[in-house]
Structure formats: C-alpha cells, structure tokens
Amino acid sequence: MSDHKLTKTTVVFHWITGLSFIGVFAAGLILDSMERSPLKGQIMDYHKSIGAIILLIASARILWRIKEGALPEIINLPRWQTIIAKSVHGLLMLATLAMPLSGIAMSIGGGRGLDVFGWQLVAEGMKTPWLSAVAGDIHRASVDIIIVVLALHVLGALKHQLLDKDGTISRMLGRSVTSA
C-alpha cells in the first residue's frame, strides 16, 4: 500500500494558481462585454495586475513541479486516460503562463507599459503594433481552448472522485490517499 498525499506546497500552488486564474479569466470575459467606462478601466487595471502576479505564481509552481517531479497516479489508468490527463494538465500550466505573458505583451505593444497595483514595472513607451496585434490574437484565441481544457480538468477530477472513488479531490485538498 502506498501513500499519495501531496505536499502542502503543491496543494497551495494548485489552488492559488487555479482560483486566481479562474477569477482573472472571468473578469476578462466580463470586460470583453463592457462598454468603455471608468469602471471598465479600473477592472482592467486589476485584471492586468492579477494576471502579472499569476505569471509569477505559475512560474514558481512549474519550478516546484520540476523539483518534485510528476505527481504519482493513485490508480492505474488506461493509457488513453493517462495521455488525456497529462495533456490537460500540461495545457493548463501552459495557459497560466501564456495568458499573462500575452496580456503583458499586448499592453507593452500598445504603448501602455505594465503597472501592477500602481507600481510601474515597465514604463509607457512607443507602440509596437505587430506585438500588440500578435499578443492580442493569442490572448483572445486562447479563451475558448482554456474553457474546454478547464472543463475537462474539473470533469476529470469529479470522475475520479465520484466514479473511480480514488480520492483525487481529497488529495488536492491535502488529505492522504492510499492505494493498494
């Protein structure tokens, strides 16, 4: 019998990255439907600031994952399920880097620089239209893909917890899960 408890650091990184990413992602979807206004500008400032912080947290999370190695499977899965699970996890980690990076590049390319909660990290400067356009295309085109991948991640976790009864969600809450 082996213990599949995750470290507290792994659990904290998962939930902080996931919940903050979902929050800033939802804010982005709301922003997309808003008319230009002072309120939209304020929400956009928070969206950008939190996105930049997510980039730092996600980077640290990925470095932590490299240090710890791949998470051990609780149960043996068919190969196709393992491939899907690893692909979904990989795409989500990529999204937590690509979305903030493309947002930052879009802002800098638009000549707006980068502020994080009022702290100017990159000064406003000249517009770089190609950078703003490419980054904006990546930022917007990724939305539908991320929604599908995030839904697959949540559905997979629920499938493991409720149908397979392998304790996946319990493990992601920091509890010990054992298998034979």
Secondary structure, 3 states (H helix, E strand, C coil): CEECCCCHHHHHHHHHHHHHHHHHHHHHHHHHHCCCCHHHHHHHHHHHHHHHHHHHHHHHHHHHHHHHCCCCCCCCCCHHHHHHHHHHHHHHHHHHHHHHHHHHHHHHHCCCCEEECCEEEECCCCCCHHHHHHHHHHHHHHHHHHHHHHHHHHHHHHHHHHHHCCCHHHHHCCCCCEEC
